[in-house]
Amino acid sequence: EGATTTGRVWVEVGTGIVRQTELAVSSKNFLLRTTAKYALDPGLGMWLPSEVVQFVDVSSTGSGGFSNMGAGGNMGARQSLEGRTRYMKFRRVR
């Protein structure tokens, strides 16, 4: 569909630590953006994901809206979804 992909990385200049990453995929009717934030886990002494946020926006090109699996009706011309996950209490598995 001619989608484009872009990404960004937030890096601490003095240490090289990655603090955040972002990936976006977009086309005429679609946008997906995933952002991950990282934090130092004191127990493991490692920088690990602390939160991931995903955003999806989809729009319909036709007048019929989105399919709802043959049930009839019109679900609208645009849908947006956002999901958020937080990570904590990491542990080392042996």
C-alpha positions in Angstrom: 0.0 0.0 0.0 3.0 2.3 -0.3 3.5 2.5 3.5 6.4 4.4 5.0 8.3 3.5 8.1 10.1 5.9 10.4 11.9 5.4 13.7 13.5 7.5 16.4 15.8 6.6 19.3 16.4 8.8 22.4 20.0 8.2 23.6 21.8 9.8 26.5 24.8 11.5 24.9 27.2 11.0 27.7 26.4 7.3 28.5 24.9 5.9 25.3 21.9 4.6 27.3 18.8 4.2 25.2 15.9 5.9 27.0 13.1 5.6 24.4 12.4 4.2 21.0 9.6 4.9 18.5 8.5 3.1 15.4 5.8 4.4 13.1 4.3 2.8 10.0 1.9 4.8 8.0 0.0 4.8 4.7 -2.9 6.6 3.2 -5.5 4.9 5.5 -3.3 3.5 8.3 -1.1 4.6 11.1 0.7 2.4 13.7 3.0 4.0 16.3 4.8 2.0 19.0 6.8 3.9 21.7 8.9 2.1 24.3 10.3 3.8 27.3 13.2 2.3 29.2 14.2 2.5 32.9 17.0 1.2 35.1 16.0 -1.8 37.0 17.9 -1.5 40.3 17.7 -5.3 41.1 19.2 -6.4 37.8 21.3 -3.3 37.1 20.0 -3.2 33.5 18.0 -0.8 31.4 14.8 -2.6 30.5 11.4 -1.6 29.0 9.2 0.1 31.6 6.3 1.1 29.3 5.1 0.4 25.8 2.4 2.4 24.2 0.8 1.4 20.8 -1.5 3.6 18.8 -3.4 2.4 15.7 -5.6 4.6 13.5 -7.4 3.1 10.5 -9.8 4.8 8.1 -12.0 3.4 5.4 -11.7 4.6 1.8 -15.1 3.5 0.7 -18.5 4.8 1.9 -19.4 1.4 3.4 -17.2 1.7 6.5 -15.5 -1.3 8.0 -16.7 -4.8 7.7 -18.2 -6.3 10.8 -18.0 -9.9 9.6 -21.2 -9.9 7.6 -23.6 -8.8 10.4 -24.7 -5.8 8.4 -24.6 -2.1 9.4 -21.8 0.4 9.3 -19.1 0.5 11.9 -18.0 4.0 10.8 -15.2 5.4 8.6 -12.5 5.6 11.2 -11.3 3.6 14.2 -8.5 4.4 16.7 -7.1 2.1 19.3 -4.5 2.7 22.0 -2.9 0.1 24.2 -0.5 0.7 27.2 1.6 -1.9 28.9 3.8 -1.3 32.0 6.6 -3.6 33.0 7.9 -4.0 36.5 9.3 -6.6 39.0 11.8 -8.1 36.6 13.6 -11.2 37.7 16.5 -13.3 36.5 15.6 -16.8 35.4 18.2 -19.5 35.9 
